[in-house]
């Protein structure tokens, strides 16, 4: 049976970027940037993207294109005789399973917020009330959270069941296009809020004296996390890159899309946080406290 291929190059770029772009760009990038000093952290993060993220992505693409298999199959096919590099492929698959537990949980929070926002439960709430809702009404209700996590897994299963072209590519293209529109609209709204200038100053003016070694390590971690490196996902996408395409060029485009989303998300989160008096170092709940305010 011939291996299914993506229909278009645009589809490849958006689906591969969609793997990189995600919770790490909007949820995690926002709160760790707030915790580690704003603009100085962002600059270190961009340096790590260029020095570490780019070459590792090219390497993973090369493995995938050479083997035309999944991660475990690629490592088995390419390893020299007598070596055990294939073990890395199986570890990568295990890492994906563990990561799925993390992603489905936070995606479940997001679905819960979508429901509660549509139902009007968040309308008119102050930042303090939103913080209490997130930490109490949502996280304090494991039965509801389990339902949302189940729905996330079900949606993911249904998309994959439709196949590569009809499911993953079609849905990925539509959702990435929608994401770009939402980001641009919210960014314009955020920077025009009264008091947003202080958030832009925090986000765009570097103060390296406030940056700690913990912030440097967090920036390096975020560079790998946001690009989905080290777990084999980019090797899988590499298997769909034709030999006429330069791996470095495809990597630059995907990293560019990923970085655009992360920087736009930071612009939205910090302009809104300062406009509504929310502490930018609020931690994992930061995006769930700031974004409802901008929608209200």
The 8 nearest C-alpha neighbors of each residue, nearest first, counted from 0:
[[1, 2, 3, 4, 68, 162, 67, 163],
 [2, 0, 3, 4, 67, 68, 5, 163],
 [1, 3, 4, 0, 67, 68, 239, 5],
 [4, 2, 1, 163, 5, 164, 162, 0],
 [5, 3, 6, 2, 239, 163, 164, 7],
 [4, 6, 164, 7, 11, 163, 10, 168],
 [5, 7, 4, 164, 10, 8, 168, 11],
 [8, 6, 10, 9, 5, 11, 4, 12],
 [7, 9, 11, 10, 12, 6, 5, 240],
 [10, 8, 12, 7, 11, 13, 172, 14],
 [9, 11, 7, 8, 13, 12, 168, 14],
 [10, 12, 8, 14, 9, 13, 15, 5],
 [13, 11, 9, 15, 10, 14, 16, 8],
 [12, 14, 16, 10, 15, 11, 17, 172],
 [15, 13, 17, 11, 171, 16, 12, 10],
 [16, 14, 18, 12, 17, 13, 11, 236],
 [15, 17, 13, 19, 253, 18, 14, 20],
 [16, 18, 14, 20, 15, 19, 13, 175],
 [19, 17, 15, 16, 20, 14, 21, 227],
 [18, 20, 226, 16, 17, 227, 225, 21],
 [21, 19, 17, 257, 18, 16, 24, 225],
 [20, 22, 23, 24, 19, 25, 17, 18],
 [21, 23, 26, 25, 24, 27, 20, 102],
 [22, 24, 27, 225, 21, 26, 25, 28],
 [25, 23, 261, 28, 22, 21, 20, 26],
 [24, 26, 22, 264, 28, 23, 29, 27],
 [25, 27, 22, 29, 23, 28, 286, 24],
 [28, 26, 23, 29, 30, 25, 31, 24],
 [29, 27, 24, 31, 30, 25, 26, 23],
 [30, 28, 32, 27, 265, 26, 31, 25],
 [29, 31, 33, 282, 32, 27, 28, 285],
 [32, 30, 34, 33, 28, 29, 35, 27],
 [33, 31, 37, 35, 29, 30, 34, 28],
 [32, 34, 280, 279, 30, 31, 37, 35],
 [33, 35, 280, 31, 32, 36, 30, 279],
 [36, 34, 214, 32, 33, 31, 40, 37],
 [35, 37, 33, 34, 40, 210, 209, 32],
 [38, 36, 202, 32, 33, 40, 39, 201],
 [37, 39, 205, 202, 41, 203, 40, 204],
 [40, 38, 205, 42, 207, 41, 206, 37],
 [39, 41, 43, 38, 42, 37, 36, 44],
 [42, 40, 38, 44, 39, 43, 45, 37],
 [43, 41, 45, 39, 44, 40, 38, 46],
 [44, 42, 46, 40, 45, 41, 218, 47],
 [43, 45, 218, 41, 47, 42, 46, 40],
 [46, 44, 48, 42, 47, 43, 41, 49],
 [47, 45, 43, 49, 48, 44, 50, 42],
 [46, 48, 50, 44, 49, 51, 45, 219],
 [49, 47, 52, 45, 222, 46, 51, 50],
 [48, 50, 46, 47, 53, 51, 52, 45],
 [51, 49, 47, 48, 46, 52, 53, 54],
 [52, 50, 47, 48, 53, 54, 49, 55],
 [51, 53, 48, 55, 54, 49, 56, 223],
 [52, 54, 56, 49, 55, 51, 48, 57],
 [55, 53, 57, 56, 52, 51, 58, 50],
 [56, 54, 58, 52, 57, 53, 59, 51],
 [55, 57, 59, 53, 58, 54, 52, 60],
 [58, 56, 60, 54, 55, 59, 246, 247],
 [57, 59, 55, 61, 56, 60, 54, 62],
 [60, 58, 234, 56, 62, 61, 57, 233],
 [59, 61, 237, 234, 57, 63, 58, 62],
 [62, 60, 58, 64, 59, 63, 65, 57],
 [63, 61, 59, 65, 60, 64, 234, 66],
 [62, 64, 234, 238, 237, 60, 66, 61],
 [65, 63, 238, 237, 61, 67, 66, 62],
 [64, 66, 62, 63, 67, 61, 238, 73],
 [65, 67, 73, 68, 63, 64, 62, 76],
 [68, 66, 238, 64, 63, 65, 73, 69],
 [69, 67, 73, 66, 72, 63, 70, 238],
 [68, 70, 72, 235, 71, 73, 67, 63],
 [71, 69, 73, 88, 72, 231, 74, 234],
 [70, 72, 88, 74, 73, 89, 69, 85],
 [71, 73, 75, 69, 68, 70, 74, 76],
 [74, 72, 66, 70, 76, 68, 75, 71],
 [73, 75, 85, 77, 71, 76, 72, 78],
 [74, 76, 85, 72, 73, 78, 77, 71],
 [77, 75, 73, 74, 78, 72, 66, 85],
 [78, 76, 74, 75, 73, 79, 66, 62],
 [77, 79, 75, 74, 84, 76, 82, 80],
 [80, 78, 82, 81, 77, 84, 83, 76],
 [81, 79, 82, 78, 83, 77, 75, 76],
 [80, 82, 79, 83, 78, 84, 85, 75],
 [83, 81, 80, 79, 84, 78, 85, 75],
 [82, 84, 85, 86, 81, 78, 87, 75],
 [85, 83, 86, 87, 78, 82, 74, 75],
 [84, 86, 74, 75, 88, 87, 83, 71],
 [85, 87, 84, 89, 88, 83, 90, 71],
 [88, 86, 90, 85, 89, 84, 91, 74],
 [89, 87, 71, 91, 70, 85, 86, 90],
 [88, 90, 92, 86, 91, 87, 71, 93],
 [89, 91, 87, 93, 88, 92, 94, 86],
 [92, 90, 230, 94, 88, 89, 93, 231],
 [91, 93, 95, 89, 94, 90, 88, 96],
 [94, 92, 90, 96, 91, 95, 89, 97],
 [95, 93, 91, 97, 92, 96, 98, 90],
 [96, 94, 98, 92, 93, 97, 99, 230],
 [95, 97, 99, 93, 94, 98, 92, 100],
 [96, 98, 94, 99, 95, 100, 93, 101],
 [99, 97, 95, 101, 100, 96, 94, 102],
 [98, 100, 102, 96, 101, 97, 103, 95],
 [101, 99, 98, 97, 103, 102, 104, 96],
 [100, 102, 98, 99, 104, 103, 105, 97],
 [103, 101, 99, 104, 105, 100, 106, 98],
 [102, 104, 106, 100, 148, 101, 105, 99],
 [103, 105, 107, 101, 102, 106, 148, 100],
 [104, 106, 108, 107, 102, 103, 109, 101],
 [107, 105, 109, 103, 108, 104, 102, 110],
 [106, 108, 148, 147, 104, 110, 105, 109],
 [109, 107, 105, 111, 106, 110, 112, 104],
 [108, 110, 106, 112, 107, 111, 113, 105],
 [111, 109, 113, 107, 112, 108, 106, 114],
 [110, 112, 108, 114, 109, 113, 107, 115],
 [113, 111, 115, 109, 114, 110, 116, 108],
 [114, 112, 110, 116, 111, 115, 117, 109],
 [115, 113, 117, 111, 112, 116, 118, 110],
 [114, 116, 118, 112, 120, 117, 113, 119],
 [117, 115, 119, 113, 118, 114, 121, 112],
 [118, 116, 114, 119, 115, 113, 120, 112],
 [117, 119, 115, 116, 120, 114, 121, 113],
 [120, 118, 116, 122, 117, 121, 115, 114],
 [119, 121, 115, 118, 122, 116, 117, 124],
 [122, 120, 119, 116, 124, 123, 115, 291],
 [121, 123, 119, 124, 120, 295, 116, 291],
 [122, 124, 121, 295, 125, 292, 120, 119],
 [125, 123, 128, 122, 121, 129, 126, 292],
 [124, 126, 128, 127, 129, 123, 292, 275],
 [127, 125, 129, 128, 288, 130, 124, 277],
 [128, 126, 130, 125, 129, 131, 124, 288],
 [127, 129, 131, 125, 130, 126, 124, 132],
 [130, 128, 132, 126, 131, 127, 288, 124],
 [131, 129, 127, 133, 128, 132, 288, 134],
 [130, 132, 128, 134, 129, 133, 135, 127],
 [133, 131, 136, 129, 135, 130, 134, 128],
 [134, 132, 137, 130, 131, 135, 136, 129],
 [135, 133, 131, 138, 132, 130, 137, 136],
 [134, 136, 139, 132, 131, 137, 138, 133],
 [135, 137, 132, 139, 133, 138, 140, 134],
 [136, 138, 133, 139, 140, 135, 132, 134],
 [139, 137, 134, 140, 135, 136, 133, 141],
 [138, 140, 135, 137, 136, 141, 134, 133],
 [139, 141, 138, 137, 142, 143, 136, 144],
 [142, 140, 144, 143, 145, 139, 138, 137],
 [143, 141, 145, 144, 140, 146, 147, 139],
 [144, 142, 146, 145, 141, 140, 147, 137],
 [143, 145, 141, 147, 146, 142, 148, 140],
 [146, 144, 148, 142, 143, 147, 141, 149],
 [145, 147, 149, 143, 144, 148, 150, 142],
 [148, 146, 107, 150, 144, 149, 145, 151],
 [147, 149, 107, 151, 145, 150, 146, 103],
 [148, 150, 146, 152, 147, 151, 153, 145],
 [151, 149, 153, 147, 148, 152, 154, 146],
 [152, 150, 148, 154, 149, 153, 103, 107],
 [151, 153, 155, 149, 150, 154, 156, 148],
 [154, 152, 150, 156, 155, 151, 149, 157],
 [155, 153, 157, 151, 156, 152, 150, 158],
 [156, 154, 152, 158, 153, 157, 151, 159],
 [155, 157, 153, 159, 154, 158, 160, 152],
 [158, 156, 160, 154, 159, 155, 153, 161],
 [157, 159, 166, 155, 160, 161, 156, 167],
 [158, 160, 156, 161, 157, 162, 166, 167],
 [159, 161, 157, 162, 158, 156, 166, 163],
 [162, 160, 166, 159, 158, 165, 157, 163],
 [163, 161, 166, 160, 159, 165, 164, 167],
 [162, 164, 167, 166, 165, 168, 5, 3],
 [165, 163, 168, 166, 5, 162, 167, 169],
 [166, 164, 169, 162, 161, 163, 168, 167],
 [167, 165, 161, 158, 162, 163, 169, 164],
 [166, 168, 163, 170, 171, 169, 158, 159],
 [169, 167, 164, 171, 170, 166, 10, 163],
 [170, 168, 172, 171, 165, 166, 167, 164],
 [169, 171, 173, 167, 172, 168, 166, 174],
 [172, 170, 168, 174, 14, 169, 173, 167],
 [171, 173, 175, 169, 170, 174, 13, 168],
 [174, 172, 170, 176, 171, 175, 177, 169],
 [173, 175, 177, 171, 176, 172, 178, 170],
 [174, 176, 178, 172, 177, 173, 171, 179],
 [177, 175, 173, 179, 174, 178, 172, 180],
 [176, 178, 174, 180, 175, 179, 173, 181],
 [177, 179, 175, 181, 176, 180, 174, 182],
 [180, 178, 182, 176, 177, 181, 183, 175],
 [181, 179, 177, 183, 178, 182, 184, 176],
 [180, 182, 178, 184, 179, 183, 185, 177],
 [183, 181, 179, 185, 180, 184, 186, 178],
 [182, 184, 186, 180, 185, 181, 179, 187],
 [183, 185, 181, 187, 186, 182, 180, 188],
 [186, 184, 188, 182, 187, 183, 189, 181],
 [185, 187, 267, 189, 183, 188, 184, 182],
 [188, 186, 184, 185, 189, 190, 183, 191],
 [187, 189, 185, 186, 191, 190, 184, 192],
 [190, 188, 186, 267, 191, 192, 271, 187],
 [189, 191, 195, 192, 187, 270, 188, 186],
 [190, 192, 188, 189, 187, 193, 195, 270],
 [191, 193, 195, 189, 190, 194, 274, 188],
 [194, 192, 195, 274, 191, 196, 190, 275],
 [195, 193, 274, 196, 197, 192, 273, 198],
 [194, 196, 270, 274, 198, 192, 197, 190],
 [197, 195, 199, 198, 194, 200, 270, 190],
 [198, 196, 200, 195, 199, 194, 273, 201],
 [199, 197, 270, 269, 273, 201, 195, 200],
 [198, 200, 202, 196, 201, 197, 203, 270],
 [199, 201, 197, 203, 198, 204, 202, 196],
 [202, 200, 198, 199, 37, 203, 204, 197],
 [201, 203, 37, 38, 199, 200, 204, 198],
 [202, 204, 38, 200, 199, 201, 205, 37],
 [205, 203, 200, 38, 201, 202, 206, 39],
 [206, 204, 39, 38, 207, 203, 37, 202],
 [207, 205, 208, 39, 209, 204, 38, 210],
 [206, 208, 210, 209, 39, 205, 40, 36],
 [207, 209, 206, 210, 211, 39, 205, 36],
 [210, 208, 207, 206, 36, 211, 35, 39],
 [211, 209, 207, 208, 214, 36, 35, 39],
 [212, 210, 214, 213, 209, 215, 35, 208],
 [213, 211, 215, 214, 216, 210, 217, 35],
 [212, 214, 211, 216, 215, 217, 35, 210],
 [213, 215, 217, 211, 212, 35, 216, 210],
 [216, 214, 212, 218, 217, 213, 219, 211],
 [215, 217, 219, 213, 218, 214, 220, 212],
 [216, 218, 214, 220, 215, 219, 221, 213],
 [219, 217, 44, 221, 215, 216, 220, 214],
 [220, 218, 216, 222, 221, 217, 47, 44],
 [219, 221, 217, 223, 218, 222, 224, 216],
 [220, 222, 224, 218, 223, 219, 225, 217],
 [221, 223, 219, 48, 220, 225, 224, 47],
 [224, 222, 228, 221, 220, 226, 225, 52],
 [225, 223, 221, 227, 226, 222, 220, 228],
 [224, 226, 23, 227, 222, 19, 223, 221],
 [227, 225, 19, 228, 223, 224, 222, 52],
 [228, 226, 224, 19, 225, 223, 232, 230],
 [229, 227, 223, 226, 230, 224, 56, 233],
 [228, 230, 231, 227, 91, 223, 232, 55],
 [231, 229, 91, 228, 232, 94, 95, 227],
 [232, 230, 234, 233, 70, 229, 91, 235],
 [231, 233, 235, 234, 230, 236, 227, 228],
 [232, 234, 236, 235, 231, 59, 237, 60],
 [235, 233, 63, 59, 237, 60, 231, 232],
 [234, 236, 232, 233, 237, 238, 69, 63],
 [237, 235, 233, 238, 234, 239, 15, 232],
 [236, 238, 60, 63, 234, 64, 239, 240],
 [237, 239, 64, 63, 67, 236, 235, 240],
 [238, 240, 237, 236, 241, 4, 64, 5],
 [241, 239, 237, 238, 64, 242, 244, 236],
 [242, 240, 243, 244, 239, 64, 238, 245],
 [241, 243, 244, 240, 245, 64, 246, 65],
 [242, 244, 241, 245, 240, 246, 249, 248],
 [245, 243, 242, 241, 246, 240, 249, 248],
 [246, 244, 248, 247, 249, 243, 242, 241],
 [245, 247, 249, 248, 57, 250, 244, 60],
 [248, 246, 250, 245, 249, 57, 251, 53],
 [247, 249, 251, 245, 250, 246, 252, 244],
 [248, 250, 246, 252, 251, 247, 253, 245],
 [251, 249, 247, 253, 248, 252, 254, 246],
 [250, 252, 248, 254, 249, 253, 255, 247],
 [253, 251, 255, 249, 250, 254, 256, 248],
 [252, 254, 16, 256, 250, 255, 251, 257],
 [253, 255, 257, 251, 256, 252, 258, 250],
 [254, 256, 252, 258, 253, 257, 251, 259],
 [257, 255, 259, 253, 254, 258, 252, 260],
 [256, 258, 254, 20, 260, 255, 259, 253],
 [257, 259, 261, 255, 260, 256, 254, 262],
 [260, 258, 256, 262, 257, 261, 263, 255],
 [259, 261, 263, 257, 258, 262, 264, 256],
 [262, 260, 24, 258, 264, 263, 259, 25],
 [263, 261, 265, 259, 264, 260, 258, 266],
 [264, 262, 266, 260, 265, 261, 259, 267],
 [265, 263, 261, 267, 266, 262, 25, 260],
 [266, 264, 262, 268, 263, 267, 29, 269],
 [265, 267, 263, 264, 268, 269, 270, 262],
 [268, 266, 186, 264, 189, 265, 270, 269],
 [267, 269, 265, 271, 266, 270, 272, 264],
 [270, 268, 272, 198, 271, 266, 267, 265],
 [269, 271, 195, 198, 189, 267, 273, 272],
 [272, 270, 274, 269, 268, 189, 273, 289],
 [273, 271, 277, 269, 275, 274, 289, 270],
 [272, 274, 276, 198, 275, 271, 270, 195],
 [273, 275, 194, 195, 271, 272, 276, 193],
 [276, 274, 273, 272, 277, 271, 126, 292],
 [275, 277, 273, 274, 272, 278, 126, 271],
 [278, 276, 272, 275, 273, 279, 126, 289],
 [277, 279, 280, 281, 276, 272, 273, 285],
 [280, 278, 33, 281, 277, 272, 269, 34],
 [281, 279, 34, 33, 278, 282, 30, 285],
 [282, 280, 285, 278, 279, 284, 283, 30],
 [281, 283, 30, 280, 284, 285, 34, 31],
 [282, 284, 285, 30, 281, 27, 26, 286],
 [283, 285, 287, 282, 286, 288, 281, 133],
 [286, 284, 288, 281, 287, 283, 282, 30],
 [285, 287, 289, 288, 284, 290, 26, 268],
 [288, 286, 284, 285, 289, 290, 291, 133],
 [287, 289, 285, 286, 129, 130, 290, 126],
 [290, 288, 286, 292, 272, 291, 287, 271],
 [289, 291, 293, 292, 286, 287, 288, 294],
 [292, 290, 294, 293, 289, 295, 288, 287],
 [293, 291, 295, 290, 294, 289, 288, 126],
 [292, 294, 290, 295, 291, 271, 189, 289],
 [295, 293, 291, 292, 290, 185, 122, 116],
 [294, 292, 293, 291, 122, 123, 121, 124]]
